[in-house]
Amino acid sequence: MKGSTHLLLSLLTGLVILAPLEELMHRSWPIAILLGIFFGSLAPDVDNGCGSAIFHSAIPGAKGRLFFLTPVIGYTLYFLCYKPLSIIFVGIFGQKILPKKGHRELPHSPVGIICISALLTLWIWLLCYTLSCLPSLSFLRNNLLIWIFGAAFLLGCVLHLLEDTCDNSGIHYLYPFQFHRVRGTVAGDGFDIRPKMFGATMVVAAIALFSEFSTGRIASSYAVWAAFLVPAALWGIFLKISGVPAKKATWE
């Protein structure tokens, strides 16, 4: 899928998750979560070369708006996470794990995004730990926001994989052990109407959840359940509407 579609669906999913939790969170947590999802939703395309959105400050679909941190995260991912892990995985499993066509390899697999997310979080922790030696930055040492960002980054990567599962190229979920792709029927060129309809549904869901929980019509004790079950149910429906699992394409 296009970078703009990844951002749209991932961030809207994040809003659905956050909507019932607004009263339970410290005010800085949603920012860290949405930032993590933002970068994570673009991160798996780090294996697609310098044209990927993760390497550029231009925000996909945002009409020229820039975010200077995106290429910082992108090149950090490429040189300090993806490339070292790729060398290790090729060393263990051999050249057979490199893609014959396209780019969906290590960062487009569950094992890949877990390793990349863990390694990126470790680098961020190490940077913050080093900077915390300065008295004015001592608050950075083992700051909870590091781990919240890392978890949200992994969530963004997971959502990227779900989104690519819906399109007709699919994802190797058992990579590097097995190369069968799980795919849907959504065209990845951005013209398919189904992702936009799903995005609109999530906007409605986020508004409804925020309204119900912020006014107390639904008890806050149900907030965590709603934050998990509502987006899970919506994604289950969207995967079904997207034709997952579709039959194997003849051109693969």
C-alpha positions in Angstrom: 0.0 0.0 0.0 1.0 3.6 -0.4 2.6 5.4 2.5 -0.4 7.8 2.9 -2.7 4.8 3.3 -0.5 3.2 5.9 -0.4 6.5 7.9 -4.1 7.1 7.6 -5.2 3.6 8.7 -2.5 3.2 11.4 -3.1 6.6 13.0 -6.8 6.2 13.0 -6.4 2.8 14.6 -4.3 4.5 17.2 -7.1 7.0 17.8 -9.6 4.2 18.3 -7.3 2.7 20.8 -6.7 5.9 22.7 -10.3 7.2 22.7 -11.6 5.2 25.6 -8.3 5.5 27.5 -8.1 9.3 27.5 -9.1 9.7 31.2 -6.6 7.0 32.3 -3.4 8.3 30.6 -0.8 10.9 31.5 -1.1 13.7 29.0 2.3 13.0 27.4 1.5 9.3 26.7 -0.8 9.8 23.7 1.8 11.9 22.0 4.5 9.2 22.5 2.0 6.6 21.3 0.9 8.4 18.2 4.6 9.3 17.3 5.5 5.6 17.7 2.6 4.5 15.5 3.5 7.2 12.9 7.1 6.0 12.5 6.2 2.3 12.9 3.6 2.5 10.2 6.3 3.6 7.7 9.2 1.6 9.1 8.7 -1.8 7.3 9.3 -0.1 3.9 12.9 0.6 5.0 13.7 -2.4 2.8 12.4 -0.7 -0.3 15.3 1.7 -1.0 15.7 5.5 -0.6 12.4 6.3 -2.2 10.5 5.0 0.8 8.6 7.7 2.9 10.6 6.8 6.0 13.7 8.4 4.5 12.0 11.7 3.7 10.7 14.6 5.7 7.6 15.0 3.5 4.6 13.5 5.2 2.8 11.2 2.8 -0.6 12.6 1.8 -0.1 15.8 3.8 0.2 18.2 0.9 3.9 19.1 1.4 4.0 19.3 5.1 7.3 18.2 6.6 8.4 16.4 9.7 12.2 16.5 10.1 12.4 13.6 12.5 11.2 11.1 9.9 14.5 10.8 8.0 16.4 10.7 11.3 14.4 7.7 12.3 14.6 6.2 8.8 18.3 6.3 8.5 18.8 5.1 12.1 16.5 2.1 11.3 18.4 1.4 8.1 22.0 1.6 9.3 21.7 0.5 13.0 18.7 -1.9 12.8 17.8 -3.3 9.4 21.2 -3.7 7.8 22.9 -5.5 10.8 19.8 -7.8 11.3 19.7 -8.5 7.5 23.4 -9.6 7.6 22.7 -11.8 10.6 19.6 -13.4 9.0 21.3 -14.0 5.6 24.2 -15.5 7.5 21.9 -17.9 9.2 19.4 -18.7 6.5 21.3 -18.0 3.3 20.5 -16.0 0.2 17.1 -17.8 -0.2 15.5 -15.3 2.2 16.2 -12.3 -0.1 13.2 -11.4 -2.2 13.0 -12.7 -5.8 10.6 -9.9 -6.7 9.6 -6.8 -4.8 10.8 -5.7 -1.4 8.7 -7.5 1.3 11.4 -9.4 3.2 12.7 -9.2 6.8 11.0 -5.9 7.9 7.7 -7.2 6.4 7.6 -10.2 8.8 6.6 -10.6 12.4 10.0 -11.8 13.4 11.6 -8.9 11.6 9.5 -6.1 13.1 9.9 -7.5 16.6 13.7 -7.5 16.2 13.8 -4.1 14.5 11.5 -2.5 17.1 13.5 -4.0 20.0 16.8 -2.8 18.5 15.5 0.7 17.8 14.2 1.0 21.4 17.5 -0.2 22.7 19.3 2.5 20.7 16.9 5.2 21.9 17.4 4.0 25.5 21.2 4.1 25.1 21.1 7.6 23.7 18.8 8.8 26.4 20.9 7.1 29.1 24.0 8.8 27.7 22.3 12.2 27.6 21.0 11.7 31.1 24.6 12.2 32.4 24.0 15.9 31.9 22.2 17.3 35.0 19.6 19.1 33.0 18.7 15.9 31.1 18.7 13.5 34.0 15.0 12.9 33.5 15.8 10.9 30.4 17.3 8.0 32.3 15.0 5.0 32.1 12.1 7.3 31.2 8.9 5.5 30.8 8.1 7.3 27.5 11.0 5.4 25.9 9.2 2.1 26.4 5.8 3.5 25.5 7.3 4.8 22.2 8.9 1.4 21.5 5.7 -0.5 22.1 3.7 2.0 19.9 6.4 1.7 17.2 5.9 -2.1 17.2 2.2 -1.6 17.0 2.6 0.7 14.0 4.7 -2.0 12.3 2.1 -4.6 13.1 -0.6 -2.4 11.6 1.6 -1.9 8.5 1.7 -5.7 8.1 -2.0 -6.0 8.5 -2.5 -3.3 5.9 -0.2 -5.0 3.4 -2.0 -8.3 4.1 -5.1 -6.7 2.7 -3.5 -5.8 -0.6 -2.8 -8.2 -3.5 0.9 -8.5 -2.8 0.5 -9.9 0.7 2.9 -10.8 3.6 5.1 -13.8 4.4 4.0 -14.3 8.0 6.3 -17.3 8.6 9.4 -15.6 7.0 12.3 -16.7 7.0 11.1 -20.3 7.6 8.3 -20.4 5.0 7.4 -18.2 2.1 3.7 -18.5 1.6 2.0 -15.1 1.3 -1.3 -14.2 3.0 -3.0 -11.6 0.8 -6.2 -9.8 0.1 -7.7 -8.2 -3.0 -7.2 -4.5 -2.3 -5.2 -2.7 -5.0 -2.2 -1.1 -3.5 -2.1 1.9 -5.8 -4.3 4.0 -3.6 -7.4 4.0 -5.8 -9.3 1.2 -4.0 -12.2 2.7 -2.1 -12.2 0.1 0.7 -9.3 1.5 2.8 -10.9 5.0 2.7 -14.3 3.5 3.8 -12.5 1.7 6.7 -10.8 4.9 7.7 -14.1 6.7 7.8 -15.6 3.9 10.0 -12.7 4.2 12.4 -13.2 8.0 12.7 -16.9 7.3 13.7 -15.7 4.6 16.2 -13.1 6.9 17.8 -15.6 9.8 18.2 -18.3 7.4 19.6 -15.8 5.8 22.1 -14.5 9.2 23.3 -18.0 10.5 23.7 -19.2 7.5 25.7 -16.2 7.2 28.0 -15.5 10.9 28.6 -19.1 11.6 29.6 -19.2 8.6 31.9 -22.0 6.8 30.1 -19.7 3.7 30.0 -17.7 3.0 33.2 -13.9 3.6 32.9 -13.4 0.0 34.1 -14.3 -1.1 30.6 -11.9 1.2 28.9 -9.0 -1.2 28.4 -11.4 -3.9 27.0 -12.8 -1.4 24.6 -9.4 -0.2 23.5 -8.5 -3.7 22.6 -11.8 -5.3 21.4 -13.2 -2.5 19.2 -10.1 -2.0 16.9 -9.6 -5.8 16.8 -13.2 -6.3 15.7 -13.0 -3.5 13.1 -9.8 -5.0 11.7 -11.3 -8.4 11.6 -14.2 -7.0 9.5 -11.8 -5.1 7.2 -9.6 -8.2 6.6 -12.8 -10.1 5.6 -14.0 -7.3 3.3 -10.5 -7.1 1.8 -10.8 -10.8 0.7 -8.2 -12.2 3.0 -7.1 -14.9 2.4 -7.2 -14.5 -1.4 -5.9 -17.1 -3.8 -2.3 -17.1 -4.8 -1.6 -14.7 -7.7 -0.3 -16.3 -10.9 2.5 -13.7 -11.2 4.1 -14.4 -7.7 
